[in-house]
Amino acid sequence: MQKRDADKTIIADRRWSWLLRPGAWFWLALALGAAIRFYLVVFTEGTYDVGIWQEHAAGVHKLGLIGYYHFNQDMNHPPFIAVAAAFAGQLANFTGIPFRILLRAPFALLDAGTTLLLLGLWWHKPWRFAVAACYWLNPLSLIFSAYHGNTDSAVAFSVLLCVWLLSREKTIAAGTALGAGFWIKLPGELAIPALVFFIPGWRKRLIFLFATGMTALLTYVPALIQDAGIIHANVFGYRGQRLQTTADMPVWGLRVLISSFLPAPDEWPASGIRLANFVLHHSWLIAVLLLLLLAWLRRSCRSASEVCATIAASYTIIYGFTDNWAFQYFAWSVPFWFFVRPPFLIPATILAGGYIYSLYWFLCGNPWLSGKWDFIGHPAWPEMVMVFRNLAMLFFFVSAWVFLISALREQIVTRFRPPNAGSPGNLASANEGN
């Protein structure tokens, strides 16, 4: 019986052995991903965010950075990327290259860097080429790097680069990489608790935080000197928004769970309504507090793969609890999903990818995402999109609790485990050699 099982394992290994080498399939996957990104960048219009960024670019050029922050309260992006967008706008006017291309092309290229970093962090494992190919062809990475038209793909790149550098004990370089990411988008700060516990010793941790802070401040200081108040209000004080259709239907968040899986609020007791209102009002703060709790519970998980799993779980908590959300926020965490076990990775990819792609297909009117992306003109969504939305939201909410409870359980088991007993299981895949 044991020999038969061993023979089956060998046959299975041989059947899938082509995935363990960068053969023709791998280069074809890279070429296909590059071709899709090229198509999306050059031949599609993108979402409303492209037009919003073009408005920001023109406004910064006309009114100056500080003047535009005062003029448009919705301008919540850091000074560096705001000025860079203004330059891209002028470059578009000078060259005739559409602004939508100049805006999205750098982030499509940056996503290639994220793919290489995944390959680097998985360098010692046989499935590294399959992981890189799966990320490169992931519908979420394709859409948010090359179609959507925002800067969120930079978050995953800077945090993943930081982990890669920390795994090679390059503390200052890692802090610099993370701090430079804050020039473009701030949500990388949500990974800091996990990153700090990844670093051994408080001296190195303080060096890392100092390098991160000093690098980040380089592009903020001029604007802060001119008007610290408006930078704090527009950039540091931004906590997202409750996105909903023109028919007042939420696109994500706890309101989706309430409206889809619970009785109508008019059937609730008064105490239940008060509790729901409190949670909805403070959802962002609750999510951050639970994220900090998770990082502390997993403070002893210090391999590169384990810290990536902690970061994936941290962003899952944000997705599962906050009511302030936008579609492109998924881009923050997709590469980190590959460091969590398949029971999370596969459903997360199917449900989140299915939700975003089916919705964008519906809003564009075609599966190629060509033409106008019309969110305002589609207040009611088809059943398929609603099912993906509801299941995806429920999955991330439940997964957030599973991650928290699993981390708490590991701490309890570790505390009461005999000194020579093995360590308990954790979130990370079986690639603990990083």
N, C-alpha and C positions, 0 to 999 in steps of 0.2 A: 504493500500500500504506500509506504514512504517513497519507494523508488518511482511508483506511478505518479505520485504528486510532484516529485522532483522533475520527472520527464515533462509533465504538463507545464511546470514553471519554465523549463528550458524552451519548450515550444512557444510559450507566450512571449518570452523574452526575445526569441528570434523573430517572432511575428512583428513585434514593435521595435526591433533593433534599429530600423532605418531612422527612427526619431532621435536616436542617440548620436547621430552624426550629422554634420552640416552638409548634407547631400543636395541633390537638385531640388528636392522639396523645400529646403530651407531658403535657398536663393530665390526660388519661385515665390515663396511667401513674402520675402522682403521686397521683391519687385512688385508684387501685387499690392502690398500695403503702400508702397511709394507711389504707384500709379493711381490708387484711389485718393490718396492725399493730394496729389497733383491735380486730379480732376476737381476735387472739392475746393481747393484753394483758387484755382483759375476759372472754373466754369460755373460755380454756384455763388449765390448772393449772400448766404449766411442768414443768421437770425437778426432780430432787431438790434442786437448788441453791436453789429457792424455799423449801423447808422448812428447809434449813440456814440460810439468811439469817434466816428467822423465828425460829429458835432463837437465832441470834446476837443478834438485836434484843432478844429477851426477856432473854437472859443479861446483856447490857450494861446494860439498864435495872435489872435486879435486883441485880447484883453490882458494877456500876460497870465502867468500861472496863478498868482495870488488873486488877481482880479477875477479870474474865471472861477476859482473856488468860491468867492463871494457871490458871483453872479448865478451860479448853478449849484444848489445845495445837493444835487444828486451826483456831483462829481466827487466820488469817494476813492479814487485811485491815487497811489503814491506819486510824489512829485516827479521822480525819474521817468516812470512810464508815461506820465502825462506829457512831459516835454518830448519824449521819444515819439509819442503819437502825433504831436504837433509837427515834428520834423518829418514823419512819414506822410502827413497831409501835404506839406509843402513839396516833398519829393514826388508825390502823386501828381500835383499840379504841374511840376516842372517836366516830368518824364512822360506823363500821359498814362502811366500804369495805374489801374484802378486802386483806390485806397484799400478796398476789401482784400486785394491780393497782398499788398504790403503789410497789412495788419496781421494776416493769418499765416503767411509763409514762414516767418521766424519761429512760430510755435509748432508748426508741422515739423520743421527741422529739429527743434528742441526735443520733440517726441522721439526722434531717432536717437538722440542722446540718452533719453530715458530707457529705451530698449537696450542700448549698449550697457548701461549701468546694471540693468537686470541681468544681462548676460554675465557681467563681471561679478555680481554678488552670488550668482549660481555657478561660478567657474568650476568648482570641484565636484559638481553633481552631473550625472549623465543626462538629466532631462533639461539641461540649461538651454539647448537650442529650441526645444519645443516650447519652453516657457517664453523665450524671447519672441518666437513667432506668434504665439497666442496673444501676447500683449500687442504686438505690432498690428495684428489683424482684429483686435478687439473693437467692436462697434463703438464703444464709448471713447476709446483713445482716438479712433479715426474721426469721429464727429467733433469732439471737443478740441482737438489739436488743429484740425484743418477746415472744419465747416462752421462751427458755432460763431466764432469771432470775438473771443475774449481771451484773457491772459491766464486762466486758471491752470492750464497745463504746466506752467512754470513752477507751480507749487510742488507738484510731484517730482519734477526734475531736481529742484534745489534740495528738497528733503532727502531724496534718494542719493544724490551726490554727497550730501553730508554724511549719510550712513556709510557709504562706500569709503569715504576718506577716514571716518572714525574707525572703521574696521581695519584700516592700515595704520592706525595710531597717528594720524595727521590731524591733531586737535585744532590747531590754529587754522589750517586750510579748511577744515570742516566748518568751523564757525564762520569763516569768510564766505563759504559757499551758501550757508543758510542765511547769513545776513544780506548777501547780494540778492537772494530770492525775495527779500522784503522790499527791494526797490520796485518790484513788479506787482506783488500780491502778498497780503499779510497772513492768510490762513496757515502758512507753514509754522506759525507760532504755536499752533495747536499740537505740533509734534515735539515741542521743546521738552515737556516733562519726560516723555519716553527717551529722548536723546540724552538728557542729563543723567538719568539712571543707567544708561548704556555705558557712560564714561566712568572708569574706575578712579575713585579718589576725588576729594573735593577740590584739590589744587587744580587738577586738569579740568574739572567741571567749571571752575571759575574762569580759567583761561578761555575755555570754549565760549562761555557766555559773554566774556569781555570781547572776544574776537567777533562774535555775532553782533553784539550791540554797536561796536565801533564801526564795523562795516556797514551795517544798516543805516547808521546816522550820517554817513558820508553824503548821501544824497538828500537827506531830510534837513540837515542843519541850515542851509541857505534859506529854505522856505520857513523853517521854524523861527529863524532870526527876524524874518520879515513879518510874520503873523502866526505865532504859535497857536493862537486860539482857533483860527479857521482850520489849521491842519489837524488839530485835536478833534474838532467837531466833525469835519467831513471825512477824514481818513481813519484816525484812531478810534473815533466814536461810532463808526459804522458797524452795525450788527445784522446786516441783511434786511430783507423785507418779506412780508407775507404775500407771496405771489399767488394770484388767483385770476380766473378768467373774468370776462366782463359779465358773466352770469353769477359771479360771486362763488364759483366753485374752486376750492383750494387745489393746487397742483401737487402739494406734498405736505407733510407734517402731521402733527397729532390731530389736526382737524379732519384729515382724511380718515384716520382710524375711528374717530368719533362718529363721523357721518356715514361710514361704510360698515362698521362692525358692531355698533352699539345702538340701543334704542334711541328714539328721538329725545332730545334734551327736555322737552316738556313733560316727559314721563319720569324724569329724575327727581330725587329729593332735593331740597334746597341746599343741603350740605354738599351733595355731589356736584351741583352746578358751581358752588363757590370754589370747591377744590379744582374743578376743571378749568375755571377762569384763572385761578392762581397759577396752575401749571402752564397754561397757554401763555400767560403774561410773562412768566419767568422761565420759559422753556430754554432760552439760550444759556442763562446762568446755571440752570439745573444740569444741562448737558456738559458744560465746562467743569462743574464740580464732580460729576460722575467720571469725566475723562481724567481728572487729577487723581481720583480714587483708583481708577484702573492702573494708571502709571505707577502709583505707589504699591499696589498689590503685586504688580509684575516687576518690581524693582530689581529682583535677583535674576531676571531673564536677560542675559547680557551677551548673547551671541548676535551677530548681525541679523540672522533670520528671525530671531526672537524679537528683537526691537522693531523690525519691520512688521511683524505680526501684531505687536502692541500698537504701532501707528495705525495699522489697518483697523484694529478694534476701536481705537480712539476716534477715528473719523466715522466709524459706524455708529458710535454713540451720538455724535453730532447729527448724523442723518436720521437716527431713530428718535431723537427727542426734540430737536429744535423745530420751531414753526417758521423760522426765518430762513428761507432756502431759495436757491435758484438751480435750474437744471444743470448748469456747468459745474456745480460743486462736486459732482461725482468725479471730475477730473483730478481732484486732490489725491484720491486714494487708490485708483484702479491698479497701479503697479504693485501696491502693497498687498493686494488681495492674493497675489501668487505666493505669499509666505504664510498663508492660512490654509488649513486643511481643506480638501475638496468639498466637503459638505457645506462650507461657506462659499468658496470660490465659484463653484459651478452655478448654484442658484443665484448668487449675487450678479454674476455676469449675464445669465439668461433673463432675470427679472428686470434689472436696471437697464441692461442693453435693450431688451424688448420694449420697455416703457419709452425710453428716449427715442429709439429708432421708429417705433410705430407712431408715436406722437408727431415727430418731425415729418414723417411720411404723410400723415394726415394734414398737418399744417401747410406743407408744400404742395400737396395734391398728387405726389408721385414718389415712387421708391428711390429715385435718383437724387432727391432733394434739390432739384433744379427749380427755378422760378422763385416766386415770393413766399417767404415764410410768414404766414399770416395768423398770428396769435389772437389779435383783437377780433378778427373776423370769424373766429371759430369758438364761440362761447360754450357750445355743447360738444362733447367728445364721443366718439363711437365706443361701443361696448368693449372691444378688444383693448383699446388704450386704457379704459377705466379698470379693466381686470389687471392689466400689467401694473398700473399705478398702485392699486389697492394691495396687490400681493407683494410688490416691491417694498412699499412702506411698511407693511406688516412684517416682512422678512427682516428688514433692518432694525425695526423696533425690538423684535424678539431676539435677534442676534446680539443686539447691544446688551440685553439682559443676560443672555447665555455667556457672553464674554465676561461680564462682571461677576456672575455667579461662579463661573469656572475659575477665574482668578482668585476669588475669595476661597473657594474650595482648595485650590493648590496651596494657598498660604496656610490653611488649617491643617492639611495633610502634612505639609513640610514641618510645621511646628511640632506635631505630635509623632512624626516618623522616627523610628529608631535611627541612631547615628549612621549605621552602615547600609541602610535601605536605599534603594534606587529612587531617583527623582520621579515625581508624578508627571503625567502627560501635560501638554500645554497647547496653546493655539497654533504654534508654528508647525510647518510641514517638517518632514524628516530630512531637513538639510541643516543640521545644527553645527556643521563644521565651520561655518563662516567665522 
